[in-house]
Amino acid sequence: MASTTWTPLKKAILEAAIRQLARSGEASLRVDRIAREAGCSAALLYRHFESREGLLEAAMVERLRREAAAITKDLLQAVEQSRDTEDFVRMDVAISRETHGRHRARNRAIIAEVLAASRTRPALRKEFLEQQREVQRALTELVKTGQSKGIFRDDVSADAISEFVRAYTFGRALIDADLESADRLDDWVRIVAIFVESLRPAQGAVAAVKRPQRRPAPAPAKTVEVVAPRSRRASKTRRP
């Protein structure tokens, strides 16, 4: 994983490796090309990274970290700026449309690539799992914030919702491989909106978050004037 304590040259080597990896994949990763693009010799490159394998793993992990950070950032902004579920649905739909493009599709593909590559690379697998745990923790805190604001229902585990979001992202990476899926964008966005709507809190649960409406004051009771009946004796008149 990239570190803020790395030298500018080591960062330049990593960036060159990331670009080459994104352009042509793992098999065509060439140390001499990376060194030339970073402005150093291959010997100097090996002083910063012990092997091609070490450089490849570092580049994969950093690409994965950046995509995870982008996903979390988008959702965090949506939760912070939303006042209720309707606001979040609108923002999440906008995010779904924006991230449907090919650029984000290529970035999402790194999830599947790193997962496949980590099967025979114990060090990479360790980094991959730790990266996914960090994403899970960040998403869980995000969901809890949404639950406290009354955006999401709180009778469902925040961890479970976060795991579903991660599964959704991985599923999107698989669907991206089908170029015809771009024609079904409207249907996909509608499904996303329906899912988010299903997380709407029950009306009673929202009452604890939203200010309760005042009930109108009851109308004053009508007073009925009771008139005592006149005595029959008093009502008779004397005859002369």
KEDRENBA-832880 format. One record per atom (N, C-alpha, C, O, CB): x, y, z. Coordinates in steps of 0.02 Angstrom, whole numbers, plus 50000, padded with zeros to 5 digits. Glycine has a CB too. Example, Ala and Ser with C-alpha at 12.3 -4.5 7.8 and 13.67 -1.06 7.14 Angstrom:
BEGIN
506604971650390 506154977550390 506604983550390 507124983450423 505654977650452 506424988850354 506844994750357 506455000250394 506705005750402 507044997050286 
***
This chain:
BEGIN
500424994050000 500005000050000 500445006250000 500965006450033 499525000050061 500235011349963 500625017449958 500675020750026 500195020650065 500325022249907 501245023750040 501345027050104 501545034250094 501885035950045 501875023450146 501345038650140 501525045750135 502265046750148 502535052050133 501115049950183 502605041650177 503315042250191 503755040050133 504365040350137 503495038250253 503455037750079 503835035650021 504165041649988 503925047249991 503385032049971 504745040249956 505095045449920 504715047149856 504315043049832 505815043249904 504825053049828 504495054849765 504635049849709 504195048449668 504715061749742 505245047049708 505405042249655 505015035749664 504755033049615 506155040749655 504955033349725 504575027249737 503845028149718 503525023649690 504635025149810 503565034049733 502875035549714 502815035849638 502315033449610 502645042249745 503315038749604 503305039249531 503325032249499 502995030949449 503895043449505 503725027749529 503755020949503 503085017449511 502845014049466 504305016949540 502775018449569 502125015349582 501605017949533 501205014049506 501905016649654 501585024549521 501105027449475 501205024849404 500715023549369 501155035049476 501825024049384 501965021349317 501725014149312 501455012049261 502725021749302 501815010349365 501585003349366 500825003049363 500534998849329 501854999649428 500495007549399 499765007649399 499495009249329 499015006149306 499505012849450 499805014149296 499585015949229 499675010149180 499235008749139 499965022149203 500255006849184 500385001349139 499914995449153 499684992149107 501114999049144 499774994249217 499324988949236 498624990249209 498284985749186 499314988049312 498414996549213 497744998349189 497704997949113 497174996249085 497555005549212 498254999449079 498244999449006 498244992448977 497844990948932 498845003248980 498674988049003 498774981748969 498754975549014 498864970048990 499424981848934 498634976349078 498554970549121 499194967849150 499744970249135 498214965249083 499124962749193 499684960049231 500204956749187 500804957549198 499434955149282 499994953049138 500464949049098 500974953349061 501544951249051 500084944849048 500774959349041 501224963549001 501604968649043 501904973249015 500824967148947 501594967949108 501944972649152 502704971749143 502974966449158 501744971649226 503034976949118 503754976649104 504124981549149 503974987549151 503904978249029 504614978949185 504994983149232 505384988549196 505414994149220 505474978849273 505684986949138 506084991949102 505644997749078 505865003449080 506444988649043 505034996349056 504575001649034 504365006049093 504325012149088 503954998649001 504245002749149 504045006549209 504605011149231 504495016949248 503835001849266 505215008449232 505795012449253 505905018349206 506045023849228 506435008049256 505835017049142 505925022449093 505385027849103 505545033749100 505895019649021 504765025849114 504215030649123 504305034549189 504105040349194 503535027049123 504595031249239 504695034649304 505335038749304 505455042649351 504725029449360 505745038149252 506355042149247 506935039349287 507335043149315 506215049049270 506995032749291 507545029649328 507765023349293 507455021249244 507345028149401 508295020249317 508525013949289 508175008149322 507865008949375 509295013249296 508215002249291 507914996349321 508264994549387 507934992149434 507954990449272 508914995749390 509284994249451 509034998549509 508964996149565 510044995349440 508905004949494 508655009549545 507945007549566 507765008249624 508675016749520 507555005249518 506875003049534 506894997249584 506494997049631 506505000749469 507374992549574 507404986849619 507664988749689 507614984749736 507854981549589 507934994649696 508134996949763 507514998949803 507524998849865 508625002849758 506975000749768 506355002749802 505854996949807 505484996449855 506035008649764 505864992649757 505444986749757 505884980649744 506254980549694 504854987249703 505864975849788 506324970249785 506254966049722 506734962949699 506234965849845 505644965849694 505524961649635 504944964349594 504584968849616 505374954349657 504874961749535 504304963449493 503654961549528 503154965149525 504344959949424 503674955849562 503084953449598 502884958349653 502284959749662 503224946549628 503374960949689 503224965749742 502924972149715 502464974949744 503844967349782 503194974549658 502934980549626 502224979349600 501794983649607 503384982749570 502114973549571 501454971849545 500924971849601 500384974549593 501464965049509 501094968649657 500624968249713 500474975249741 499904976749758 500904963749767 500994979349747 500894986149773 500434990149727 500014993949751 501574989649781 500524989349662 500114993049614 499394990649617 498924994649614 500384992249542 499284984149623 498604981349628 498244983949691 497674986049688 498634973749628 498594983649747 498294985749810 498124993149808 497594995149834 498774984249869 498554997249779 498415004449777 497825005949731 497415010349747 499045008249753 497775002549675 497195003549631 496555001549668 496045004949662 497264999449566 496584996149705 495994993849743 495814998949796 495225000449806 496134987049775 496315001649830 496185006549883 495845012749855 495395015549886 496835008549918 496065015049796 495785021049767 495055020049746 494635024549755 496195023249706 494895014349718 494205013049698 493755012549759 493195015049759 494155006649656 494005009249812 493605008649873 493485015549903 492945016949928 493965004149924 493995019849902 493925026649929 493425030649889 493045034649917 494605030149930 493415029749823 492935033449781 492225031349795 491775035649799 493095032249706 492105024849804 491435022349819 491195025049886 490635027549892 491415014649818 491625024549937 491445026850004 491315034350005 490855036650038 491985025050054 491725038149969 491655045449968 490985047449938 490645051749965 492225048549928 490785044249883 490145045849850 489555044649897 489115048949903 490065041649786 489565038949931 489005037249975 489005041550038 488475043250063 489035029849994 489595043150063 489635047350123 489345054250109 488975056950151 490365048050146 489505057150052 489225063750034 488475063350028 488115068050049 489535066249969 488225057950000 487495057249993 487145056850060 486625059850070 487335050949951 487445053050107 487145052450174 487165059150211 486675061150242 487505046950215 487745062550208 487815068850244 487355074250218 487115078450257 488545071150241 487235074350153 486825079650123 486085078050120 485675082350104 487075081050053 485895071850136 485185069950132 484825071650198 485095070850252 485125062350118 484205073950190 483785075350248 483335069450263 483115068550321 483375081650237 483175065450212 482735059750222 482875054650167 483345055450127 481985061850221 482465049350165 482585043950116 482495046450045 482875044350000 482105038150130 482005050950033 481895053449965 482515057049939 482705056049881 481295058249964 482845061049981 483455064449961 483995059449942 484335060149892 483705069150016 484075054349984 484595049349972 484465045449908 484935043949870 484655044650031 483835043849895 483675040149833 483875044249772 484175041649726 482915038549830 483715050749773 483895055049715 484655055249706 484895054649649 483635062249726 485025056049760 485755056349755 486055049749734 486535049549695 486055058649821 485785044249761 486055037649744 485925035949671 486345032749639 485755032349790 485345037949645 485205036849575 485695040749531 485945038249481 484475039049559 485845046949552 486335051049515 487025047649517 487385047649466 486385058149544 487215044849574 487855041349580 487865035249534 488365033949501 487985039249654 487315031549533 487285025549491 487375027349417 487715023749380 486615021949501 487065032749396 487135034849325 487855037149311 488135035549258 486645040549309 488135040849358 488815043549347 489335037949345 489795038249304 488995048549401 489265032949388 489755027649393 489655022049342 490015017049343 489755024749462 489155022849298 489025017749248 489515018249189 489535013749148 488305018349223 489895023649187 490345024749130 490925019949128 491045016249176 490605031749131 491275019949072 491815015049061 492405016249107 492745011549127 492055015348989 492535022749125 493105024049169 493015020649236 493475017249259 493185031649178 492435021549268 492315018349332 492245010749323 492405006949369 491685021249365 492015008549265 491965001349253 492654998149254 492744992749282 491614999949184 493145001449224 493834998849225 494104998649296 494454993949315 494295003149180 493935003749335 494175003949405 493844998449446 494174995349488 494025010749436 493194997249434 492864991949472 493144985049456 493144980549498 492114992049457 493384984249394 493654977749373 494254975549415 494404969649419 493844977849300 494594980349447 495184978649487 494994974249546 495404970349570 495524985049512 494364974749569 494144970549625 494184963249605 494464959149642 493414972349647 493914961549547 493934954649523 494654952549506 494844946849519 493484953749461 495044957149478 495734955549460 496164953849521 496534948949521 496044961349421 496104958049573 496504956949633 496274950549668 496684946749694 496454962949681 495624949349670 495374943249701 495644937049667 495854932249700 494594943149700 495654937149600 495914931449562 496664930649572 496914925049581 495754932249487 497024936249571 497754935949578 497964933849648 498504930949656 498064942649561 497554935249698 497754933849767 497714926549785 497964924549838 497304937749814 497424922449742 497354915249758 498034911849763 498104907149803 496934911749704 498514914149725 499184911049726 499704915749756 500304914349752 499394909049656 499484921249787 499944926149816 499724927549888 499294931849899 499964932749774 499994924149938 499784925050007 499844932250032 499404934750067 500194920650052 500374935750013 500464942650036 499924947150007 499654951450042 501164945250016 499774946149943 499254950149910 498564948549940 498154953049950 499254948949834 498454942249955 497814940249985 497714943550053 497164945750070 497764932649991 498254943850092 498224947050158 498044954450150 497624957050187 498894946250195 498374957850103 498224964950091 497514965950066 497174970650085 498724967850040 497294961350022 496624961849994 496094961250049 495614965150051 496514956449940 496174956250092 495684955250146 495674961050195 495144963150217 495844948750183 496254963750211 496274969450256 495944975650224 495614979550257 497004971150275 496054976350159 495734981850122 494984981250125 494634986250136 495974981950049 494734975250115 494004974150116 493714975150186 493154977550193 493844967050092 494094973450237 493864974650306 493814982150320 493354984450354 494334971250358 494294985950294 494274993250303 493654996150268 493325000550296 494904996550275 493514993750208 492914996050172 492284994350211 491824998350217 492884992950102 492264988250238 491684986050277 491574990550338 491014992650352 491774978750299 492114992150373 492064996550432 491815003450413 491395006350447 492734997050468 492085006150359 491885012850337 491145013050316 490785017650334 492335015250279 490935007950278 490235007750256 489755006750314 489205009550314 490145002250204 489955002750363 489525001550421 489415007950460 488855009350481 489834996150466 489945011850470 489875018250505 489425023050465 489035026850493 490555021450517 489495022750399 489085026950355 488335025050363 487915029450368 489305026150282 488195018550363 487505016250370 487225018250438 486645020350443 487455008650361 487625017650490 487405019550557 487225026950560 486755028950593 487935017950609 487615031050525 487465038250521 486785039250488 486385043350511 488015042050483 486665035550433 486025036050399 485445033750442 484895036550439 486035032050335 485555028650483 485035026250528 484875031350581 484295032350599 485245019650560 485395034750607 485275039750659 484905045850632 484575049450670 485935041850690 484975047150566 484625052750536 483925050950511 483565055250487 485025055450478 483735044550518 483085042450495 483045041150420 482505040950392 482575047550512 483635040350387 483645038950315 483545031450303 483185029550258 484325041250284 483865027250345 483815020050338 483475017050400 483525019750455 484515016850328 483125011650389 482805008150444 483335005250490 483865003150467 482335002550418 483185005150556 483675002650603 483514995750630 483834993350677 483725007450660 483014992450600 482874985550620 483254980550578 483144974450583 482124984150616 483714983050536 484154978850495 484874980550515 485044986350524 484034979950418 485294975450522 485984976450543 486354981050494 486314980050433 486344969750550 486714985950521 487124990350479 487664986350443 487844987850386 487434995950521 487934981250477 488444976950446 488154973250386 488484972550334 488724971950497 487534970750393 487224967050338 487104971550278 487224969450221 486564963950361 486874977650289 486774982350234 487434983850200 487464984250138 486444988950260 487964984750239 488624986250211 488884980450169 489174981550116 489124987850267 488774974450192 488984968550154 488604968150088 488884966150037 488884962150194 487964969950089 487574969950027 487844975049978 487884973749918 486824971350042 488044980950002 488324986149959 488964983749927 489084984849867 488454992749999 489384980349965 490004977549938 489864972249885 490184972049833 490444974649994 489364967949899 489174962849850 488894966049787 489024963649731 488654958049881 488514971449796 488234975149739 488804977849695 488774977549634 487784980949764 489314980649727 489884983449690 490254978049651 490434979049593 490364987049737 490364972249683 490704966749649 490274964149591 490534962649538 490864961049698 489614963649603 489164961449550 489174966249491 489134964149433 488464960849576 489214972749506 489244977749453 489884976849411 489884977949351 489224984849483 490434974849445 491064973649409 490994967849360 491274968049305 491624972249459 490614962749378 490504957149333 490054959049274 490184957049218 490194951249371 489544963049288 489084965149236 489434969749186 489264969949127 488474968649266 489924973649210 490284978349166 490614974749108 490744977849056 490804982149206 490764968349116 491094964649062 490644963849002 490874962548946 491324957849087 489984964449013 489494963848959 489354970848932 489014974848965 488834960448983 489604972448874 489534979148846 488804980948832 488624986748832 489934979748782 488374975848821 487674977148807 487294979548869 486744982148863 487344970948779 487604978748928 487264980848989 487164988448991 486744990949028 487654978549050 487564992048952 487494999348950 486805001348924 486555006748941 488045002548907 486494997148883 485834998648856 485284997848908 484725000048897 485694994248796 485454994648964 484954993449017 485064998049077 484864996249132 484974986149038 485365003749066 485525008249121 484905010449159 484905010349221 485895014249096 484375012349124 483765014749158 483465009349202 483235010749257 483255017049106 483455003149178 483184997649218 483614996449280 483354995149334 483144991249176 484274996849271 484734995849327 484625001249381 484584999749440 485464995849303 484585007449359 484485012949406 483825012249443 483785013849503 484505019749368 483315009849409 482665008849441 482705003549496 482405004249549 482125006849389 483074998149483 483164992949533 483534995749594 483354994249651 483554986949503 484044999849582 484405002949638 483935007149680 483965006949742 484995007249611 483505011149647 483035015349684 482545011249725 482375013049781 482655019849635 482315005649696 481845001249732 482174998349794 481864997849847 481584995649686 482814996349787 483164993549845 483234998749901 483114997249959 483854990949825 483445004749882 483535009949933 482865011649966 482835012750027 483835016349902 482335011749927 481665013149955 481485007850007 481135009350055 481135013349899 481705001649997 481544996350044 481874997350112 481674994250161 481744989550016 482375001750116 482705003350179 482375009150215 482615011250268 483435004950166 481825011750187 481485017250219 481225015050288 480925009750294 480895019850175 481335019150340 481085017250406 480325017150409 479995020550370 481355022150459 480055013250455 479335013250466 479135020050493 479545023650522 479125007650515 478505021850483 478265028550503 478375029850577 478565035350597 477535029350485 478265024650618 478345025450689 479065026750709 479205030450756 478095019450726 479545023650671 480245024550687 480485031450669 480925034250702 480665019450652 480185034350617 480395041050595 480175046250646 480485051550651 480115042650526 479645044950682 479385049850729 479895051650782 479875057250808 478765047150762 480345047050798 480855048550848 481385053350822 481745056450860 481175042250872 481435053850755 481935058150724 481625064750702 481905070050714 482255054650664 481035064350670 480715070350647 480295073450702 480045069950746 480285068750586 480215079950700 479825083450750 479095081650744 478805082150689 479915091050744 478785079350798 478075077450793 477635083550782 477765088950807 477855073950856 477095082550743 476635087950729 476185089150789 475985084350823 476215086550666 476015095450802 475575097050857 474855095550839 474625096850784 475655104450877 474515092650887 473815091250876 473405097550889 473575101450934 473575085550922 472875098650850 472465104650862 472125104150930 471935098750953 471935105450807 472055109950962 471745110151028 471015108251022 470685110150974 471815117251060 470745104351070 470045102351066 469575108251073 469715113051109 469885097151121 469015107951037 468525113451040 468205113651109 468075108451139 467985112650985 468065119751134 467755120251201 467065117051201 466705117451152 467705127551223 466895113851257 466255110451262 465675115551264 465735120751297 466235105951325 465135114051229 464555118451227 464165117951293 464055112551320 464095116751167 463975123751317 463575123951379 462845124151361 462625128151319 463775130051424 462465119851393 461735119451380 461365122551439 461455120451497 461515112051368 460965127551425 460585130851478 459965126851493 459545125651450 460405138151458 459905124851555 459335120851577 458815125451609 458975129051657 459555115251627 458205125451583 457665129651609 457195125351648 456915120451622 457295133451552 457095127051710 456655123051752 455935123851729 455735129451713 456725124951826 455535118351727 454835118851705 454415122751756 454535122351816 454525111851694 453905126551732 453475130451776 452995125851811 452755120851783 453095135851736 452845127451871 452375123451911 451675123951881 451465129351861 452375125651985 451325118151879 450645118151852 450175122551893 449735125851867 450375110951848 450295122351960 449875126552004 449965133851988 449495137751985 450025125252078 450575135651979 450715142751966 450445144951899 450315150851889 451465144151970 450365140251853 450155142151787 449395142851781 449155145651733 450405137251736 449015140251831 448285140951828 448065147851849 448355150851894 447945135751873 447565150451816 447285157051834 446645156151872 446245151651857 447165161451771 446525160451923 445925160051963 445325162651924 445365167751890 446005163752029 444765158951932 444155161351899 443825166551945 443865165952006 443655155351884 443495171451918 443155176451960 442525173451993 442175176952029 442965182551917 
***
